Amino acid sequence: MSDLRYPVGRFNMETDPTDDERSPLIDEISETPSRLRAAIRILSDEQLDTPYRPGGWTVRQVVH
């Protein structure tokens, strides 16, 4: 990883989605809060307070 600020790379929107493409994306966004709660439920306080890079945000800060 060459740039720790963008661990998965910079976002690049390559297309303008059609209505048919947009609908499942909206559904995915609406499901995100419950999926996120389920994902972090198993984490310890230590894990929640771990930043992804030196000086970076912790899991707890990101999901707050």
mmCIF file of the N, C-alpha and C atoms, coordinates in Angstrom:
data_MODEL
# 
_entry.id   MODEL 
# 
loop_
_atom_site.group_PDB 
_atom_site.id 
_atom_site.type_symbol 
_atom_site.label_atom_id 
_atom_site.label_alt_id 
_atom_site.label_comp_id 
_atom_site.label_asym_id 
_atom_site.label_entity_id 
_atom_site.label_seq_id 
_atom_site.pdbx_PDB_ins_code 
_atom_site.Cartn_x 
_atom_site.Cartn_y 
_atom_site.Cartn_z 
_atom_site.occupancy 
_atom_site.B_iso_or_equiv 
_atom_site.pdbx_formal_charge 
_atom_site.auth_seq_id 
_atom_site.auth_comp_id 
_atom_site.auth_asym_id 
_atom_site.auth_atom_id 
_atom_site.pdbx_PDB_model_num 
ATOM 1   N N  . MET A 1 1  ? 0.858   -1.155 0.000   1.00 0.00 ? 1  MET A N  1 
ATOM 2   C CA . MET A 1 1  ? 0.000   0.000  0.000   1.00 0.00 ? 1  MET A CA 1 
ATOM 3   C C  . MET A 1 1  ? 0.910   1.224  0.000   1.00 0.00 ? 1  MET A C  1 
ATOM 4   N N  . SER A 1 2  ? 0.790   2.041  -1.002  1.00 0.00 ? 2  SER A N  1 
ATOM 5   C CA . SER A 1 2  ? 1.691   3.179  -1.114  1.00 0.00 ? 2  SER A CA 1 
ATOM 6   C C  . SER A 1 2  ? 1.181   4.437  -0.417  1.00 0.00 ? 2  SER A C  1 
ATOM 7   N N  . ASP A 1 3  ? -0.117  4.604  -0.316  1.00 0.00 ? 3  ASP A N  1 
ATOM 8   C CA . ASP A 1 3  ? -0.669  5.798  0.322   1.00 0.00 ? 3  ASP A CA 1 
ATOM 9   C C  . ASP A 1 3  ? -1.670  5.367  1.381   1.00 0.00 ? 3  ASP A C  1 
ATOM 10  N N  . LEU A 1 4  ? -1.269  5.444  2.657   1.00 0.00 ? 4  LEU A N  1 
ATOM 11  C CA . LEU A 1 4  ? -2.113  4.969  3.749   1.00 0.00 ? 4  LEU A CA 1 
ATOM 12  C C  . LEU A 1 4  ? -3.405  5.761  3.893   1.00 0.00 ? 4  LEU A C  1 
ATOM 13  N N  . ARG A 1 5  ? -3.496  6.937  3.286   1.00 0.00 ? 5  ARG A N  1 
ATOM 14  C CA . ARG A 1 5  ? -4.743  7.703  3.370   1.00 0.00 ? 5  ARG A CA 1 
ATOM 15  C C  . ARG A 1 5  ? -5.854  7.035  2.565   1.00 0.00 ? 5  ARG A C  1 
ATOM 16  N N  . TYR A 1 6  ? -5.502  6.268  1.569   1.00 0.00 ? 6  TYR A N  1 
ATOM 17  C CA . TYR A 1 6  ? -6.481  5.613  0.699   1.00 0.00 ? 6  TYR A CA 1 
ATOM 18  C C  . TYR A 1 6  ? -6.162  4.119  0.614   1.00 0.00 ? 6  TYR A C  1 
ATOM 19  N N  . PRO A 1 7  ? -6.451  3.361  1.685   1.00 0.00 ? 7  PRO A N  1 
ATOM 20  C CA . PRO A 1 7  ? -6.029  1.958  1.728   1.00 0.00 ? 7  PRO A CA 1 
ATOM 21  C C  . PRO A 1 7  ? -6.633  1.082  0.633   1.00 0.00 ? 7  PRO A C  1 
ATOM 22  N N  . VAL A 1 8  ? -7.773  1.453  0.091   1.00 0.00 ? 8  VAL A N  1 
ATOM 23  C CA . VAL A 1 8  ? -8.363  0.663  -0.998  1.00 0.00 ? 8  VAL A CA 1 
ATOM 24  C C  . VAL A 1 8  ? -8.345  1.445  -2.303  1.00 0.00 ? 8  VAL A C  1 
ATOM 25  N N  . GLY A 1 9  ? -7.670  2.568  -2.309  1.00 0.00 ? 9  GLY A N  1 
ATOM 26  C CA . GLY A 1 9  ? -7.591  3.399  -3.503  1.00 0.00 ? 9  GLY A CA 1 
ATOM 27  C C  . GLY A 1 9  ? -8.630  4.512  -3.485  1.00 0.00 ? 9  GLY A C  1 
ATOM 28  N N  . ARG A 1 10 ? -8.418  5.482  -4.320  1.00 0.00 ? 10 ARG A N  1 
ATOM 29  C CA . ARG A 1 10 ? -9.369  6.590  -4.441  1.00 0.00 ? 10 ARG A CA 1 
ATOM 30  C C  . ARG A 1 10 ? -10.621 6.111  -5.171  1.00 0.00 ? 10 ARG A C  1 
ATOM 31  N N  . PHE A 1 11 ? -11.761 6.675  -4.785  1.00 0.00 ? 11 PHE A N  1 
ATOM 32  C CA . PHE A 1 11 ? -13.021 6.343  -5.446  1.00 0.00 ? 11 PHE A CA 1 
ATOM 33  C C  . PHE A 1 11 ? -13.051 6.980  -6.825  1.00 0.00 ? 11 PHE A C  1 
ATOM 34  N N  . ASN A 1 12 ? -13.504 6.212  -7.799  1.00 0.00 ? 12 ASN A N  1 
ATOM 35  C CA . ASN A 1 12 ? -13.621 6.713  -9.155  1.00 0.00 ? 12 ASN A CA 1 
ATOM 36  C C  . ASN A 1 12 ? -14.966 6.277  -9.722  1.00 0.00 ? 12 ASN A C  1 
ATOM 37  N N  . MET A 1 13 ? -15.898 7.206  -9.883  1.00 0.00 ? 13 MET A N  1 
ATOM 38  C CA . MET A 1 13 ? -17.209 6.901  -10.450 1.00 0.00 ? 13 MET A CA 1 
ATOM 39  C C  . MET A 1 13 ? -17.060 6.861  -11.959 1.00 0.00 ? 13 MET A C  1 
ATOM 40  N N  . GLU A 1 14 ? -17.156 5.663  -12.522 1.00 0.00 ? 14 GLU A N  1 
ATOM 41  C CA . GLU A 1 14 ? -16.896 5.497  -13.945 1.00 0.00 ? 14 GLU A CA 1 
ATOM 42  C C  . GLU A 1 14 ? -18.142 5.645  -14.808 1.00 0.00 ? 14 GLU A C  1 
ATOM 43  N N  . THR A 1 15 ? -19.320 5.459  -14.219 1.00 0.00 ? 15 THR A N  1 
ATOM 44  C CA . THR A 1 15 ? -20.538 5.518  -15.022 1.00 0.00 ? 15 THR A CA 1 
ATOM 45  C C  . THR A 1 15 ? -21.612 6.314  -14.303 1.00 0.00 ? 15 THR A C  1 
ATOM 46  N N  . ASP A 1 16 ? -22.625 6.695  -15.039 1.00 0.00 ? 16 ASP A N  1 
ATOM 47  C CA . ASP A 1 16 ? -23.821 7.305  -14.479 1.00 0.00 ? 16 ASP A CA 1 
ATOM 48  C C  . ASP A 1 16 ? -24.876 6.199  -14.512 1.00 0.00 ? 16 ASP A C  1 
ATOM 49  N N  . PRO A 1 17 ? -25.197 5.585  -13.357 1.00 0.00 ? 17 PRO A N  1 
ATOM 50  C CA . PRO A 1 17 ? -26.072 4.415  -13.362 1.00 0.00 ? 17 PRO A CA 1 
ATOM 51  C C  . PRO A 1 17 ? -27.481 4.721  -13.870 1.00 0.00 ? 17 PRO A C  1 
ATOM 52  N N  . THR A 1 18 ? -28.052 3.734  -14.534 1.00 0.00 ? 18 THR A N  1 
ATOM 53  C CA . THR A 1 18 ? -29.440 3.825  -14.981 1.00 0.00 ? 18 THR A CA 1 
ATOM 54  C C  . THR A 1 18 ? -30.350 3.592  -13.784 1.00 0.00 ? 18 THR A C  1 
ATOM 55  N N  . ASP A 1 19 ? -31.654 3.810  -13.958 1.00 0.00 ? 19 ASP A N  1 
ATOM 56  C CA . ASP A 1 19 ? -32.603 3.557  -12.871 1.00 0.00 ? 19 ASP A CA 1 
ATOM 57  C C  . ASP A 1 19 ? -32.545 2.097  -12.428 1.00 0.00 ? 19 ASP A C  1 
ATOM 58  N N  . ASP A 1 20 ? -32.415 1.168  -13.386 1.00 0.00 ? 20 ASP A N  1 
ATOM 59  C CA . ASP A 1 20 ? -32.342 -0.260 -13.045 1.00 0.00 ? 20 ASP A CA 1 
ATOM 60  C C  . ASP A 1 20 ? -31.074 -0.586 -12.268 1.00 0.00 ? 20 ASP A C  1 
ATOM 61  N N  . GLU A 1 21 ? -29.986 0.084  -12.558 1.00 0.00 ? 21 GLU A N  1 
ATOM 62  C CA . GLU A 1 21 ? -28.737 -0.129 -11.825 1.00 0.00 ? 21 GLU A CA 1 
ATOM 63  C C  . GLU A 1 21 ? -28.764 0.572  -10.469 1.00 0.00 ? 21 GLU A C  1 
ATOM 64  N N  . ARG A 1 22 ? -29.456 1.696  -10.397 1.00 0.00 ? 22 ARG A N  1 
ATOM 65  C CA . ARG A 1 22 ? -29.501 2.493  -9.177  1.00 0.00 ? 22 ARG A CA 1 
ATOM 66  C C  . ARG A 1 22 ? -30.330 1.825  -8.082  1.00 0.00 ? 22 ARG A C  1 
ATOM 67  N N  . SER A 1 23 ? -31.406 1.159  -8.430  1.00 0.00 ? 23 SER A N  1 
ATOM 68  C CA . SER A 1 23 ? -32.309 0.562  -7.446  1.00 0.00 ? 23 SER A CA 1 
ATOM 69  C C  . SER A 1 23 ? -31.603 -0.399 -6.486  1.00 0.00 ? 23 SER A C  1 
ATOM 70  N N  . PRO A 1 24 ? -30.815 -1.373 -6.969  1.00 0.00 ? 24 PRO A N  1 
ATOM 71  C CA . PRO A 1 24 ? -30.120 -2.254 -6.017  1.00 0.00 ? 24 PRO A CA 1 
ATOM 72  C C  . PRO A 1 24 ? -29.073 -1.517 -5.180  1.00 0.00 ? 24 PRO A C  1 
ATOM 73  N N  . LEU A 1 25 ? -28.518 -0.454 -5.715  1.00 0.00 ? 25 LEU A N  1 
ATOM 74  C CA . LEU A 1 25 ? -27.553 0.330  -4.946  1.00 0.00 ? 25 LEU A CA 1 
ATOM 75  C C  . LEU A 1 25 ? -28.244 1.033  -3.782  1.00 0.00 ? 25 LEU A C  1 
ATOM 76  N N  . ILE A 1 26 ? -29.441 1.541  -4.021  1.00 0.00 ? 26 ILE A N  1 
ATOM 77  C CA . ILE A 1 26 ? -30.220 2.179  -2.958  1.00 0.00 ? 26 ILE A CA 1 
ATOM 78  C C  . ILE A 1 26 ? -30.588 1.148  -1.898  1.00 0.00 ? 26 ILE A C  1 
ATOM 79  N N  . ASP A 1 27 ? -30.979 -0.053 -2.328  1.00 0.00 ? 27 ASP A N  1 
ATOM 80  C CA . ASP A 1 27 ? -31.292 -1.127 -1.376  1.00 0.00 ? 27 ASP A CA 1 
ATOM 81  C C  . ASP A 1 27 ? -30.073 -1.456 -0.517  1.00 0.00 ? 27 ASP A C  1 
ATOM 82  N N  . GLU A 1 28 ? -28.922 -1.516 -1.151  1.00 0.00 ? 28 GLU A N  1 
ATOM 83  C CA . GLU A 1 28 ? -27.688 -1.828 -0.419  1.00 0.00 ? 28 GLU A CA 1 
ATOM 84  C C  . GLU A 1 28 ? -27.391 -0.757 0.631   1.00 0.00 ? 28 GLU A C  1 
ATOM 85  N N  . ILE A 1 29 ? -27.606 0.496  0.272   1.00 0.00 ? 29 ILE A N  1 
ATOM 86  C CA . ILE A 1 29 ? -27.388 1.587  1.230   1.00 0.00 ? 29 ILE A CA 1 
ATOM 87  C C  . ILE A 1 29 ? -28.346 1.459  2.406   1.00 0.00 ? 29 ILE A C  1 
ATOM 88  N N  . SER A 1 30 ? -29.601 1.119  2.152   1.00 0.00 ? 30 SER A N  1 
ATOM 89  C CA . SER A 1 30 ? -30.580 1.011  3.242   1.00 0.00 ? 30 SER A CA 1 
ATOM 90  C C  . SER A 1 30 ? -30.269 -0.153 4.180   1.00 0.00 ? 30 SER A C  1 
ATOM 91  N N  . GLU A 1 31 ? -29.582 -1.179 3.678   1.00 0.00 ? 31 GLU A N  1 
ATOM 92  C CA . GLU A 1 31 ? -29.218 -2.340 4.499   1.00 0.00 ? 31 GLU A CA 1 
ATOM 93  C C  . GLU A 1 31 ? -27.922 -2.117 5.287   1.00 0.00 ? 31 GLU A C  1 
ATOM 94  N N  . THR A 1 32 ? -27.170 -1.110 4.933   1.00 0.00 ? 32 THR A N  1 
ATOM 95  C CA . THR A 1 32 ? -25.851 -0.897 5.520   1.00 0.00 ? 32 THR A CA 1 
ATOM 96  C C  . THR A 1 32 ? -25.856 -0.717 7.036   1.00 0.00 ? 32 THR A C  1 
ATOM 97  N N  . PRO A 1 33 ? -26.737 0.092  7.628   1.00 0.00 ? 33 PRO A N  1 
ATOM 98  C CA . PRO A 1 33 ? -26.682 0.252  9.091   1.00 0.00 ? 33 PRO A CA 1 
ATOM 99  C C  . PRO A 1 33 ? -26.828 -1.059 9.859   1.00 0.00 ? 33 PRO A C  1 
ATOM 100 N N  . SER A 1 34 ? -27.773 -1.906 9.481   1.00 0.00 ? 34 SER A N  1 
ATOM 101 C CA . SER A 1 34 ? -27.948 -3.166 10.214  1.00 0.00 ? 34 SER A CA 1 
ATOM 102 C C  . SER A 1 34 ? -26.780 -4.112 9.962   1.00 0.00 ? 34 SER A C  1 
ATOM 103 N N  . ARG A 1 35 ? -26.235 -4.111 8.770   1.00 0.00 ? 35 ARG A N  1 
ATOM 104 C CA . ARG A 1 35 ? -25.080 -4.962 8.480   1.00 0.00 ? 35 ARG A CA 1 
ATOM 105 C C  . ARG A 1 35 ? -23.849 -4.483 9.245   1.00 0.00 ? 35 ARG A C  1 
ATOM 106 N N  . LEU A 1 36 ? -23.708 -3.185 9.363   1.00 0.00 ? 36 LEU A N  1 
ATOM 107 C CA . LEU A 1 36 ? -22.588 -2.621 10.111  1.00 0.00 ? 36 LEU A CA 1 
ATOM 108 C C  . LEU A 1 36 ? -22.702 -2.952 11.593  1.00 0.00 ? 36 LEU A C  1 
ATOM 109 N N  . ARG A 1 37 ? -23.901 -2.809 12.161  1.00 0.00 ? 37 ARG A N  1 
ATOM 110 C CA . ARG A 1 37 ? -24.104 -3.170 13.573  1.00 0.00 ? 37 ARG A CA 1 
ATOM 111 C C  . ARG A 1 37 ? -23.748 -4.635 13.806  1.00 0.00 ? 37 ARG A C  1 
ATOM 112 N N  . ALA A 1 38 ? -24.169 -5.509 12.905  1.00 0.00 ? 38 ALA A N  1 
ATOM 113 C CA . ALA A 1 38 ? -23.868 -6.935 13.051  1.00 0.00 ? 38 ALA A CA 1 
ATOM 114 C C  . ALA A 1 38 ? -22.361 -7.193 12.959  1.00 0.00 ? 38 ALA A C  1 
ATOM 115 N N  . ALA A 1 39 ? -21.693 -6.484 12.084  1.00 0.00 ? 39 ALA A N  1 
ATOM 116 C CA . ALA A 1 39 ? -20.254 -6.696 11.888  1.00 0.00 ? 39 ALA A CA 1 
ATOM 117 C C  . ALA A 1 39 ? -19.436 -6.257 13.095  1.00 0.00 ? 39 ALA A C  1 
ATOM 118 N N  . ILE A 1 40 ? -19.830 -5.161 13.746  1.00 0.00 ? 40 ILE A N  1 
ATOM 119 C CA . ILE A 1 40 ? -19.026 -4.667 14.864  1.00 0.00 ? 40 ILE A CA 1 
ATOM 120 C C  . ILE A 1 40 ? -19.451 -5.240 16.208  1.00 0.00 ? 40 ILE A C  1 
ATOM 121 N N  . ARG A 1 41 ? -20.579 -5.897 16.251  1.00 0.00 ? 41 ARG A N  1 
ATOM 122 C CA . ARG A 1 41 ? -21.082 -6.465 17.508  1.00 0.00 ? 41 ARG A CA 1 
ATOM 123 C C  . ARG A 1 41 ? -20.069 -7.410 18.147  1.00 0.00 ? 41 ARG A C  1 
ATOM 124 N N  . ILE A 1 42 ? -19.295 -8.102 17.340  1.00 0.00 ? 42 ILE A N  1 
ATOM 125 C CA . ILE A 1 42 ? -18.357 -9.104 17.854  1.00 0.00 ? 42 ILE A CA 1 
ATOM 126 C C  . ILE A 1 42 ? -16.988 -8.522 18.225  1.00 0.00 ? 42 ILE A C  1 
ATOM 127 N N  . LEU A 1 43 ? -16.773 -7.230 17.969  1.00 0.00 ? 43 LEU A N  1 
ATOM 128 C CA . LEU A 1 43 ? -15.466 -6.634 18.236  1.00 0.00 ? 43 LEU A CA 1 
ATOM 129 C C  . LEU A 1 43 ? -15.317 -6.235 19.700  1.00 0.00 ? 43 LEU A C  1 
ATOM 130 N N  . SER A 1 44 ? -14.106 -6.392 20.210  1.00 0.00 ? 44 SER A N  1 
ATOM 131 C CA . SER A 1 44 ? -13.795 -5.962 21.579  1.00 0.00 ? 44 SER A CA 1 
ATOM 132 C C  . SER A 1 44 ? -13.570 -4.449 21.592  1.00 0.00 ? 44 SER A C  1 
ATOM 133 N N  . ASP A 1 45 ? -13.526 -3.866 22.795  1.00 0.00 ? 45 ASP A N  1 
ATOM 134 C CA . ASP A 1 45 ? -13.223 -2.437 22.908  1.00 0.00 ? 45 ASP A CA 1 
ATOM 135 C C  . ASP A 1 45 ? -11.853 -2.130 22.307  1.00 0.00 ? 45 ASP A C  1 
ATOM 136 N N  . GLU A 1 46 ? -10.898 -3.022 22.535  1.00 0.00 ? 46 GLU A N  1 
ATOM 137 C CA . GLU A 1 46 ? -9.554  -2.816 21.980  1.00 0.00 ? 46 GLU A CA 1 
ATOM 138 C C  . GLU A 1 46 ? -9.602  -2.762 20.452  1.00 0.00 ? 46 GLU A C  1 
ATOM 139 N N  . GLN A 1 47 ? -10.358 -3.665 19.852  1.00 0.00 ? 47 GLN A N  1 
ATOM 140 C CA . GLN A 1 47 ? -10.477 -3.667 18.396  1.00 0.00 ? 47 GLN A CA 1 
ATOM 141 C C  . GLN A 1 47 ? -11.193 -2.409 17.901  1.00 0.00 ? 47 GLN A C  1 
ATOM 142 N N  . LEU A 1 48 ? -12.239 -2.006 18.611  1.00 0.00 ? 48 LEU A N  1 
ATOM 143 C CA . LEU A 1 48 ? -12.980 -0.806 18.219  1.00 0.00 ? 48 LEU A CA 1 
ATOM 144 C C  . LEU A 1 48 ? -12.121 0.450  18.315  1.00 0.00 ? 48 LEU A C  1 
ATOM 145 N N  . ASP A 1 49 ? -11.136 0.436  19.200  1.00 0.00 ? 49 ASP A N  1 
ATOM 146 C CA . ASP A 1 49 ? -10.287 1.609  19.410  1.00 0.00 ? 49 ASP A CA 1 
ATOM 147 C C  . ASP A 1 49 ? -8.966  1.539  18.651  1.00 0.00 ? 49 ASP A C  1 
ATOM 148 N N  . THR A 1 50 ? -8.859  0.648  17.686  1.00 0.00 ? 50 THR A N  1 
ATOM 149 C CA . THR A 1 50 ? -7.648  0.500  16.885  1.00 0.00 ? 50 THR A CA 1 
ATOM 150 C C  . THR A 1 50 ? -7.769  1.310  15.594  1.00 0.00 ? 50 THR A C  1 
ATOM 151 N N  . PRO A 1 51 ? -6.830  2.241  15.358  1.00 0.00 ? 51 PRO A N  1 
ATOM 152 C CA . PRO A 1 51 ? -6.865  2.994  14.095  1.00 0.00 ? 51 PRO A CA 1 
ATOM 153 C C  . PRO A 1 51 ? -6.345  2.124  12.952  1.00 0.00 ? 51 PRO A C  1 
ATOM 154 N N  . TYR A 1 52 ? -6.777  2.421  11.744  1.00 0.00 ? 52 TYR A N  1 
ATOM 155 C CA . TYR A 1 52 ? -6.328  1.635  10.593  1.00 0.00 ? 52 TYR A CA 1 
ATOM 156 C C  . TYR A 1 52 ? -4.938  2.048  10.119  1.00 0.00 ? 52 TYR A C  1 
ATOM 157 N N  . ARG A 1 53 ? -4.480  3.216  10.566  1.00 0.00 ? 53 ARG A N  1 
ATOM 158 C CA . ARG A 1 53 ? -3.122  3.685  10.260  1.00 0.00 ? 53 ARG A CA 1 
ATOM 159 C C  . ARG A 1 53 ? -2.693  4.627  11.374  1.00 0.00 ? 53 ARG A C  1 
ATOM 160 N N  . PRO A 1 54 ? -1.399  4.864  11.539  1.00 0.00 ? 54 PRO A N  1 
ATOM 161 C CA . PRO A 1 54 ? -0.948  5.798  12.568  1.00 0.00 ? 54 PRO A CA 1 
ATOM 162 C C  . PRO A 1 54 ? -1.603  7.172  12.370  1.00 0.00 ? 54 PRO A C  1 
ATOM 163 N N  . GLY A 1 55 ? -2.245  7.662  13.421  1.00 0.00 ? 55 GLY A N  1 
ATOM 164 C CA . GLY A 1 55 ? -2.915  8.954  13.343  1.00 0.00 ? 55 GLY A CA 1 
ATOM 165 C C  . GLY A 1 55 ? -4.273  8.910  12.674  1.00 0.00 ? 55 GLY A C  1 
ATOM 166 N N  . GLY A 1 56 ? -4.690  7.716  12.258  1.00 0.00 ? 56 GLY A N  1 
ATOM 167 C CA . GLY A 1 56 ? -5.975  7.588  11.567  1.00 0.00 ? 56 GLY A CA 1 
ATOM 168 C C  . GLY A 1 56 ? -7.126  7.378  12.528  1.00 0.00 ? 56 GLY A C  1 
ATOM 169 N N  . TRP A 1 57 ? -8.323  7.343  11.997  1.00 0.00 ? 57 TRP A N  1 
ATOM 170 C CA . TRP A 1 57 ? -9.523  7.140  12.796  1.00 0.00 ? 57 TRP A CA 1 
ATOM 171 C C  . TRP A 1 57 ? -9.606  5.698  13.256  1.00 0.00 ? 57 TRP A C  1 
ATOM 172 N N  . THR A 1 58 ? -10.260 5.498  14.390  1.00 0.00 ? 58 THR A N  1 
ATOM 173 C CA . THR A 1 58 ? -10.498 4.149  14.890  1.00 0.00 ? 58 THR A CA 1 
ATOM 174 C C  . THR A 1 58 ? -11.800 3.622  14.300  1.00 0.00 ? 58 THR A C  1 
ATOM 175 N N  . VAL A 1 59 ? -12.013 2.326  14.451  1.00 0.00 ? 59 VAL A N  1 
ATOM 176 C CA . VAL A 1 59 ? -13.277 1.728  14.010  1.00 0.00 ? 59 VAL A CA 1 
ATOM 177 C C  . VAL A 1 59 ? -14.435 2.424  14.718  1.00 0.00 ? 59 VAL A C  1 
ATOM 178 N N  . ARG A 1 60 ? -14.285 2.633  16.008  1.00 0.00 ? 60 ARG A N  1 
ATOM 179 C CA . ARG A 1 60 ? -15.353 3.279  16.789  1.00 0.00 ? 60 ARG A CA 1 
ATOM 180 C C  . ARG A 1 60 ? -15.688 4.664  16.226  1.00 0.00 ? 60 ARG A C  1 
ATOM 181 N N  . GLN A 1 61 ? -14.666 5.430  15.868  1.00 0.00 ? 61 GLN A N  1 
ATOM 182 C CA . GLN A 1 61 ? -14.904 6.767  15.325  1.00 0.00 ? 61 GLN A CA 1 
ATOM 183 C C  . GLN A 1 61 ? -15.591 6.707  13.966  1.00 0.00 ? 61 GLN A C  1 
ATOM 184 N N  . VAL A 1 62 ? -15.204 5.767  13.150  1.00 0.00 ? 62 VAL A N  1 
ATOM 185 C CA . VAL A 1 62 ? -15.786 5.658  11.809  1.00 0.00 ? 62 VAL A CA 1 
ATOM 186 C C  . VAL A 1 62 ? -17.255 5.269  11.873  1.00 0.00 ? 62 VAL A C  1 
ATOM 187 N N  . VAL A 1 63 ? -17.587 4.332  12.741  1.00 0.00 ? 63 VAL A N  1 
ATOM 188 C CA . VAL A 1 63 ? -18.972 3.841  12.777  1.00 0.00 ? 63 VAL A CA 1 
ATOM 189 C C  . VAL A 1 63 ? -19.888 4.677  13.653  1.00 0.00 ? 63 VAL A C  1 
ATOM 190 N N  . HIS A 1 64 ? -19.335 5.607  14.401  1.00 0.00 ? 64 HIS A N  1 
ATOM 191 C CA . HIS A 1 64 ? -20.155 6.430  15.292  1.00 0.00 ? 64 HIS A CA 1 
ATOM 192 C C  . HIS A 1 64 ? -21.176 7.200  14.532  1.00 0.00 ? 64 HIS A C  1 
# 
